[in-house]
Amino acid sequence: MQKAMQKNHRNISITDNLYEQIEEAVSFIKKLGFKENPDAFLIFGSGLGAISSGMNIEIEVPYGKIPGFVDTTLDFHKGRLLYGEIAGRSVIAMDGRFHYYEGYTMQEITFPVRVMRMLGAKNLIISNISGGLNPEYAAGDIVVIVDQINLMGDNPLIGINDERLGLRFPDMMEPYNRKLISLTEKHAMKIGYCLSRGVYAAMSGPSFETRAEYRMLRTLGADMIGMSSVPEVIVAVHGGMRVIGLSLISDDCFPECLEPLDIEVLLKRAEDGSEVMGKIIEGVLGDEEFPVN
């Protein structure tokens, strides 16, 4: 299930020459043919790589070859950066992401978002799988994220702030863009799918939560729980990006009805949901109201 760790030795620190490291990565991928100012940057979550089936891929490169990028240690993340088109829009996509529980720093996890922002991307479409805490959700449902709770015990903005990358104290009042949420719901309805709205909470993992933790999370107002996305969204907002978040509910996390989790079952549900999620994303990107400036 797990790959051998092949960590890029260029560890990223907010207090190091982060800006110069971002510039180096941008220069490298531009030489490969990645164009500036892509209409959107996409991150495919665990088991959701099939979203790329609707993408006309022109260029792909393994993460390990890109300066500053680390390698994913999980078999179900392909670990490649893609360039191409979806619905006539130029997009760059991460086929697999990095997680805090893999032993990487917050700066390493979010480095690709920094790179895409410097390349000119203004929209981030992020996806993940999560455990459903809201009793109105069922395993296999797709939820559009409207807010988030950071319970990971860390923040990618801790450290010296570089004003070239964003404000010292970014406002997180609207981490997920309201207009893009409405656009996402519109295109879900067009394919006959009614999206729920929800608040996504993130904990560090990799252990799944206890019954008591599930109760706590629901009391705090979380509708779903996962181990990713929150750091990337914080950095995207820090850089002034618009964000859409989609989460596939992998299982029902009701404290009194818990059963042992089977990761293969969760990934199969993610694979099944990828097709629907991909159609929604394709509709959003193809809409004339999708902002590209």
C-alpha positions as CSV (number, residue, x, y, z in Angstrom):
1,M,0.0,0.0,0.0
2,Q,2.8,2.4,0.8
3,K,5.7,3.5,-1.5
4,A,9.2,3.7,-0.3
5,M,9.9,7.3,0.9
6,Q,11.9,9.1,-1.8
7,K,11.9,12.6,-0.2
8,N,13.2,15.4,-2.2
9,H,16.1,16.8,-0.1
10,R,15.2,20.4,-0.9
11,N,13.0,20.7,2.2
12,I,10.9,23.8,2.2
13,S,10.8,26.2,5.1
14,I,8.9,29.5,5.3
15,T,12.0,31.1,6.9
16,D,14.3,30.0,4.0
17,N,14.4,31.5,0.5
18,L,10.8,30.3,-0.2
19,Y,10.2,32.9,-2.9
20,E,13.3,32.0,-4.8
21,Q,12.5,28.3,-4.5
22,I,9.0,29.0,-6.0
23,E,10.7,30.9,-8.8
24,E,13.0,27.9,-9.5
25,A,10.0,25.5,-9.7
26,V,8.1,27.8,-11.9
27,S,11.0,28.2,-14.3
28,F,11.5,24.5,-14.5
29,I,7.9,23.6,-15.4
30,K,7.7,26.5,-17.9
31,K,10.7,24.9,-19.7
32,L,8.7,21.7,-19.9
33,G,5.9,23.5,-21.8
34,F,3.5,24.4,-19.0
35,K,1.9,27.7,-20.0
36,E,1.5,30.7,-17.7
37,N,-1.9,31.9,-16.4
38,P,-3.8,28.6,-16.5
39,D,-7.5,29.0,-16.0
40,A,-7.5,26.6,-13.0
41,F,-5.3,24.5,-10.8
42,L,-6.8,21.2,-9.7
43,I,-5.8,18.9,-6.8
44,F,-7.2,15.3,-7.1
45,G,-7.7,13.7,-3.7
46,S,-7.2,10.1,-2.5
47,G,-8.8,7.7,-5.0
48,L,-10.1,10.6,-7.1
49,G,-7.5,10.5,-9.9
50,A,-10.1,9.3,-12.4
51,I,-11.3,12.9,-12.6
52,S,-8.4,13.3,-15.0
53,S,-10.2,11.0,-17.5
54,G,-12.0,14.2,-18.8
55,M,-8.8,16.0,-19.2
56,N,-6.9,16.3,-22.5
57,I,-3.4,15.8,-21.1
58,E,-0.6,17.4,-23.0
59,I,2.3,17.2,-20.5
60,E,2.9,15.1,-17.4
61,V,5.9,15.1,-15.1
62,P,6.6,13.1,-11.9
63,Y,6.7,15.2,-8.7
64,G,10.2,14.0,-7.9
65,K,11.6,15.8,-10.9
66,I,10.3,19.2,-10.0
67,P,12.5,21.4,-7.8
68,G,10.9,21.8,-4.4
69,F,8.3,19.1,-4.8
70,V,8.3,16.1,-2.6
71,D,7.2,12.5,-3.5
72,T,3.9,11.1,-2.5
73,T,4.4,7.9,-0.4
74,L,1.0,6.4,-1.1
75,D,0.3,3.9,-3.9
76,F,-3.1,5.3,-4.6
77,H,-1.7,8.7,-5.5
78,K,0.0,8.7,-8.9
79,G,2.3,11.5,-8.0
80,R,2.4,13.5,-11.3
81,L,1.7,17.1,-12.4
82,L,-0.4,17.4,-15.4
83,Y,-1.0,20.1,-18.0
84,G,-3.8,20.2,-20.5
85,E,-7.4,21.2,-21.1
86,I,-10.8,20.5,-19.6
87,A,-13.9,21.9,-21.4
88,G,-11.6,24.1,-23.4
89,R,-9.9,25.7,-20.4
90,S,-6.2,25.4,-19.7
91,V,-5.6,23.6,-16.4
92,I,-2.8,22.2,-14.3
93,A,-3.6,19.3,-12.0
94,M,-2.0,17.4,-9.2
95,D,-2.8,13.7,-9.6
96,G,-2.3,12.9,-6.0
97,R,-1.4,15.3,-3.1
98,F,0.9,15.4,-0.1
99,H,-0.3,14.9,3.5
100,Y,0.9,16.1,6.8
101,Y,0.8,12.5,8.2
102,E,3.4,11.5,5.6
103,G,6.0,13.4,7.6
104,Y,6.1,16.5,5.4
105,T,6.0,20.1,6.7
106,M,3.1,22.4,6.1
107,Q,5.3,24.3,3.7
108,E,6.2,21.2,1.7
109,I,2.5,20.3,1.5
110,T,1.4,23.7,0.2
111,F,4.4,24.4,-2.0
112,P,2.6,23.4,-5.3
113,V,-0.1,25.9,-4.6
114,R,2.5,28.6,-4.2
115,V,4.1,27.6,-7.5
116,M,0.8,27.6,-9.4
117,R,-0.1,31.0,-8.0
118,M,3.2,32.4,-9.2
119,L,2.6,30.8,-12.6
120,G,-0.6,32.8,-12.7
121,A,-3.4,30.5,-11.6
122,K,-6.2,32.4,-9.8
123,N,-8.6,29.5,-9.3
124,L,-8.1,26.3,-7.2
125,I,-10.5,23.4,-7.5
126,I,-9.6,21.0,-4.6
127,S,-11.1,17.5,-4.0
128,N,-10.9,14.9,-1.2
129,I,-12.6,12.0,0.4
130,S,-13.9,12.4,4.0
131,G,-15.9,10.7,6.7
132,G,-19.5,11.9,7.0
133,L,-20.5,13.3,10.3
134,N,-23.8,14.8,9.2
135,P,-26.6,12.2,9.6
136,E,-28.1,13.6,6.4
137,Y,-25.1,12.3,4.3
138,A,-24.7,8.8,3.0
139,A,-21.6,7.0,1.9
140,G,-20.9,8.0,-1.7
141,D,-22.5,11.4,-1.5
142,I,-20.6,14.4,-3.0
143,V,-20.6,17.6,-0.9
144,V,-19.5,21.1,-1.8
145,I,-17.4,22.6,0.9
146,V,-18.6,26.0,2.2
147,D,-16.2,26.4,5.2
148,Q,-13.5,24.6,7.1
149,I,-12.1,23.9,10.6
150,N,-8.4,23.5,11.1
151,L,-7.7,20.9,13.8
152,M,-4.3,19.8,12.4
153,G,-2.3,21.6,15.1
154,D,-0.3,23.6,12.6
155,N,-0.7,26.3,10.0
156,P,1.3,26.8,6.8
157,L,1.6,30.5,7.4
158,I,3.5,30.2,10.7
159,G,6.9,31.9,10.4
160,I,8.3,35.0,8.7
161,N,5.8,36.3,6.2
162,D,6.9,37.3,2.7
163,E,4.6,40.1,1.6
164,R,5.2,39.2,-2.0
165,L,3.2,36.0,-1.4
166,G,0.4,37.5,0.7
167,L,-0.7,39.5,3.7
168,R,0.6,38.7,7.2
169,F,-3.0,38.1,8.4
170,P,-5.2,36.9,5.6
171,D,-8.9,37.0,6.1
172,M,-10.5,33.6,6.2
173,M,-14.1,34.8,6.3
174,E,-14.8,33.2,2.9
175,P,-12.2,30.5,2.2
176,Y,-14.5,28.9,-0.5
177,N,-15.8,31.4,-3.1
178,R,-19.6,31.8,-2.8
179,K,-20.1,32.5,-6.5
180,L,-18.1,29.4,-7.4
181,I,-20.2,27.4,-4.9
182,S,-23.3,28.5,-6.7
183,L,-21.8,27.7,-10.1
184,T,-20.9,24.2,-8.9
185,E,-24.4,23.6,-7.6
186,K,-25.8,24.8,-10.9
187,H,-23.8,22.3,-12.9
188,A,-24.5,19.4,-10.5
189,M,-28.2,20.0,-11.0
190,K,-27.7,20.0,-14.8
191,I,-26.6,16.3,-14.5
192,G,-29.3,15.5,-12.1
193,Y,-27.2,15.6,-9.0
194,C,-28.2,17.5,-5.9
195,L,-25.1,18.6,-4.0
196,S,-25.2,19.0,-0.2
197,R,-23.3,21.8,1.5
198,G,-21.0,21.1,4.3
199,V,-18.2,22.2,6.7
200,Y,-15.0,20.3,6.3
201,A,-12.8,19.7,9.4
202,A,-9.2,18.4,9.1
203,M,-7.1,16.5,11.6
204,S,-3.6,15.3,11.1
205,G,-4.2,11.6,10.8
206,P,-3.1,9.0,9.8
207,S,-5.2,7.2,12.5
208,F,-8.9,7.5,12.1
209,E,-10.9,9.2,14.8
210,T,-12.3,7.7,18.0
211,R,-16.0,7.7,18.9
212,A,-15.4,10.5,21.3
213,E,-13.6,12.6,18.6
214,Y,-16.5,12.1,16.2
215,R,-18.9,13.4,18.8
216,M,-16.6,16.3,19.5
217,L,-16.3,17.1,15.8
218,R,-20.1,17.1,15.3
219,T,-20.5,19.3,18.3
220,L,-18.0,21.8,16.8
221,G,-20.1,22.1,13.7
222,A,-18.2,19.8,11.3
223,D,-20.2,17.9,8.7
224,M,-17.2,15.8,7.5
225,I,-13.7,14.9,8.6
226,G,-10.6,14.4,6.6
227,M,-6.8,14.7,6.7
228,S,-6.0,17.2,3.9
229,S,-7.1,20.2,2.0
230,V,-7.2,22.8,4.8
231,P,-3.4,23.8,4.5
232,E,-3.7,24.1,0.7
233,V,-6.8,26.3,1.0
234,I,-5.2,28.5,3.6
235,V,-2.2,29.1,1.3
236,A,-4.5,29.7,-1.7
237,V,-6.4,32.3,0.2
238,H,-3.2,33.8,1.3
239,G,-2.2,34.2,-2.3
240,G,-5.6,35.7,-3.3
241,M,-6.9,32.6,-5.2
242,R,-10.6,31.7,-5.5
243,V,-11.4,28.2,-4.2
244,I,-13.9,25.4,-5.0
245,G,-13.9,22.4,-2.7
246,L,-15.6,19.1,-3.3
247,S,-15.6,16.2,-0.9
248,L,-16.8,12.6,-1.5
249,I,-18.2,11.0,1.6
250,S,-16.4,7.7,2.0
251,D,-18.2,6.3,5.0
252,D,-20.7,7.1,7.8
253,C,-19.0,8.2,10.9
254,F,-21.8,7.9,13.5
255,P,-20.3,7.1,16.9
256,E,-22.8,4.5,17.9
257,C,-22.8,2.7,14.6
258,L,-19.0,2.4,13.8
259,E,-17.5,-0.5,12.0
260,P,-13.9,-1.2,11.2
261,L,-12.8,0.8,8.2
262,D,-11.6,-1.0,5.0
263,I,-9.4,1.4,3.0
264,E,-10.1,-0.6,-0.2
265,V,-13.8,-0.1,0.2
266,L,-13.2,3.6,0.7
267,L,-11.1,3.9,-2.4
268,K,-13.7,2.0,-4.5
269,R,-16.3,4.5,-3.4
270,A,-14.0,7.3,-4.3
271,E,-13.4,5.8,-7.7
272,D,-17.1,5.5,-8.3
273,G,-17.7,9.1,-7.3
274,S,-14.8,10.4,-9.5
275,E,-16.9,10.2,-12.6
276,V,-19.7,12.4,-11.2
277,M,-17.2,14.8,-9.7
278,G,-15.4,15.0,-13.0
279,K,-18.6,15.9,-14.8
280,I,-19.4,18.6,-12.3
281,I,-16.0,20.1,-12.6
282,E,-16.1,19.9,-16.4
283,G,-19.4,21.8,-16.4
284,V,-18.1,24.5,-14.0
285,L,-15.0,25.1,-16.1
286,G,-17.0,25.2,-19.3
287,D,-19.4,27.8,-18.0
288,E,-19.0,31.3,-19.5
289,E,-19.4,32.7,-16.0
290,F,-16.3,30.9,-14.7
291,P,-13.8,33.6,-13.8
292,V,-10.4,33.5,-15.5
293,N,-9.1,37.0,-14.6
